[in-house]
Amino acid sequence: MMAGRSPWRTLLRRLSGGPPPPRSAPPPNGTLLADEELRELPRQALERAVRIRCHTVPVEPRTILCRVLGRFKMMVDGRDTALAPHLMLDGFWELWTTTFMLRHAAPGMVAVDVGANLGYFSVLLAHLVGPTGRVIAVEPNPRLARLAERNLALNGFSHTARVEHIAAAATSGQPVQFRFMASDPKNGHVVEAGAGLPPGEVMVEIAVPGMRLDDAITGPVDFIKIDVEGAEEQAWAGMTRLLDANPDIIVLMEFNAFRCRTPEETLAGMAARFPLRELRLDGPVVPVDAEAVLRRREDTLLVLTRRDL
């Protein structure tokens, strides 16, 4: 073997077509990720910077405190084997959505997080809109809604953010059945009353208040993220007044035609209001054809806005 040449480096060069990435130096003790780093670092550099600042501390039998995005404290449920491990190990979730918010949520905005889970995106939005903005988080799972409240308070956003313990629905005033697993609460979803349980699944099913977003949210809204695991049609049907009153809104909405009853009609309603675009996993926002969205079995992250992005 030639002096100075490492076999593993040679292998990495062959596999990647170039030299291996440089090692990241650990940050100075106690150094949090600065605002400009959070907004401006390229994706791979941001991932490295966040990971090396990741810490976890058990605080209760079922609750673990971790650091996310290199600066925010976040309580997660220790029973959650789907989302919580990513936050505890990597310190971030869905970086394509995270970076989209970093680019498009601005000071003074009113932002809504529908399907807020434990508040990862709610905390980020509250930070981005600042003390002159406002955040409304919507989460029907009682445990996750309480964690979202704790996480917003833990990071100093109690005065600018609130959590609505409701499910986004097409009508207000009627309870809906909400089903979830403690081990995977991020996939909790609304079901028809009396719907049978999938075989082998250990599920919790509870009644939660259903409410139109039109009734839950008053005043101007600039940004809304919707991730409701199959309730896209209900959420969309319940926000017509909100959309009418806020023509320049940015809607970031997870959509899956195979979870909808009338996906063609729902998607046509979206296309009548906004140009159809999607946020790709590698980051860019690009036009998307309705037929392509309807054919996909995986989720599409629709970006619905009249703004130039």
N, C-alpha and C positions, 0 to 999 in steps of 0.2 A: 504494500500500500504506500502511495506517495506521501511524503511528510506534509503535514498540515491539511490533508484532505480527509474529511469525516465521511464514512460510508452513508450515514443517515442523511447528511446534507446532500450528497450526490443523488440519493434515491428521491428526496423531496424535489430536487430540481427536475428530475426526469418526470415525476408525476404531475407537477404543477406547471412545467414549462418555464420555470424561473427560480430564483433563489428563494429560500424559506423566509417568511416574514421575520423582522427583527423582534427580539424579546422585549416585552414591556417592562420597564423598571417599575417596581412598586411605588405608589405615591407616598409622599411624606406622611408620617403618622398623623391621623386626624384630618387629612386634607380631603375635602369633598369636591366633587366635580363642579367646576365653575359653570355659570350660566352660558358663557360664550362657548365653552367646550361642549356642553350638552346640545347646543343649537348648531354648532358649526363643524364638529369633528366628522370626518367621513365614517361610513357605517362600520367598517372593520375596526377602525381606531376607537370609535365609540363603544363597540362591544368589549374591546380589551380594557378600556378605561373603566367601564362599569363593572366588569367581572373582578378586577383586582381590588375593588372597593366593597365587594360583597361580604357581608357578615350575617350570622344568624345567632340568636339568643333565645332559648326557651324561656317563656315568661309565665305560662300557665300550662296545666296538663294538656290542653288541646290547642294552645296558641303559641306561635313562634314569631319573634320579632326579627325582621331582616332589613337590610338596606337595599333599596332599588334605585336604579338610574344614577348610582354614584352619590346620591345626596338625600333621598327621602327615606324616612322610617316607615315600615309597613308591617302590620300584624297579619299573619296568615293562619289558616286553620291547619293544624297538624294532621288531620285525617284526610285532607285533600291530596290525592296522588296525581292530579292532572295539571293544575296551574301552580300551586304553591311550590313544588319542587323546582320549577323553572326560576321562580323569583328568588328562592333560597340559594340556588346554585349559580345562576347567571346574573340575576339582578335586573332582568328586563323580560318583557313579553311582547310578542308580535312587533318586532322592531319597525316593520314597514308602517304599521299604524302609529306607533310612537313617533317616528320621524315625520309623518304627515302632520300630526298635531304640532310638533315643534316648529314646522314651517308655516302653519296656517292659523293657529290659535294665537291671538295677540292681546296685549293689555287692553282692558276695558270691555272686552267681549262678554256676552252672556253665552255660556256653553252648557249643553245638556248631555248627560251620559246615560243612555237608556240601556239597561242590562249592565249595570255598573259593577256587578260582582263585588269584590272586596275593596274596590276603589282605586285600583292602580291607575286607570286613565283619568278618574275623577281628580286624584291628587295632582297628576301632571297638568291637567287642564286648569285647576285652581292656581297652580304656580304660574302658568303661562298667561292667564287673564289678569293676574295680579290683584292688588287691593281695590282697584276701581272696577273690576269685573265681578262676575257672579257665576257659580256652577250649581246646577241641579242634577243630582244623581238619582236614578230611578232603579230600584232593585227589590223584587218581590220575596227573595229568600231571606227570612228573618235573620239568620246567623250572618250572612254576607252583608246585609244592610247595616247591621250593628258594627261589623268590622269596618265597613266603609266610613261610618260615622267616626269611629275611633281613629282611623287612619287620617281622615281629614283634620280632626282635632290635633292629632299627634304632630302634624306638620304645620300647624298654625293657621288652618283655613276655616275654622268654625264660623267666623264672622262673614265669610264670603261664599260659603257652600252649605248646602243642605241635602239630606237624603230623603226621598219619598219612598215609603214602604208600600209600593203598589206594583201591579203588572200593567204594562201598556196594553190597552184594549180598544176595540172599536166603539164600545159604549161605556158609560160611567154608571156606577151605582150597583153593579152586580158582581158578586164574588166569582172568581174563576178558580179552577183546580190547577195547582202548581205542583209539579213532580220533579224530584231531584235525588241524586245519590250523594251521601256525605263524602264519598271518595272522589267524586267528580262533579262538584256543584256548578261548575261553569256551564255544564250542559243541561241545567235545569230548564224546564219548559212547561208551557201551559198545555193541558190536555182536556179533551172532552169529558164531561162528567160521566162516570161509569166505565171509562176506558180501561180495558184489561191491562195488567202488568206484563211486560216482556218476560218470557221464561228465564229463570235463573238470576234475575236482577233483584237486588235489595234496594227498594225505593222508598222514599218518604213522599207522601202526598198530603198537601194541606190546602185549605181554602184561603185565598188572599184577595184583597180588594182589587178589582179591575177598574181602570180609569182611562179615559181619553187623554192623550197628552194635551189636547186643546183645553181641557179642564184643569189639568195639574199644573200647567205653566201659563203664566200671564206675563204680558209685556214683551219687549223685543227679544229675539233669540238670533244669535249670529252663527252658532256652530252646534250641530247635534250629531252624536255618534249613536248608532242603533245596532245592538247585537242581542237578539231576543230568541234565537234558537227555534225558529219555526213560527213565531208570532209576527213575522214581517207584515203580513196582510192586515192583521188587526192593528198593529202600531201605525201603519200607513193610513188606514181608514180613519184613525182617531186623531189625525194631526192636520186636517184640511185647513182649519182656521189659522193654525200656527203658520202653515206654509203661505197662505194668502197674505198674512200680515207681515211676513218677512221675506220679500222676494229675493233678497241677496244672501239668503242663508246658505251655509255649506252643510250638506247632509252626507255623512259617511255611514253607509248601511250595509250590513252583511245580508246577502240574499241567496236563497237556495230554492230553485223552482220545485224541487222534489219534496219540499216541506210545505208547499202552498196548495190550496184548493183550486184557485184560479190564477195561476202564475202569469198567463198571457195578459189577462185583464189588468192585474196589478202592475206588471212591468209597463204596459201601455200607458197606464195612468202616470207612472213616473216619467216616461218619455214625453208625455204631453206637457209636463212642467219644466223638465230639465233635459239638456243633452245627456245621453247615456255615456258615462265614462267609468272606468274601474281603476282601483289602486292595485297595481301588481305587487307581488311579493318581493320583487327586487327594487321596488321604490317608485317607479314613474306612474303618473296618471295618464291613461291612454283611452281613446274612444273604444267602445265595445258595442257589438251588434246584439240586438235583443235575442235573435235566434241562437246566437252562441251562448248567451247566458241561460236560456231555457234548456239547452241540451246538456249543460254541465251537471254532473252529480256532486262536484265539490262546490264550496261556497264561492261567491263572487263578492268582492268588497266594492260596492257601487259608490261613486263619488257624484252626488247630485247637487249641482250648483250652476248658476248662470255666470259665475265669476270666471275670469281667465286664471288658470292655475299653472 
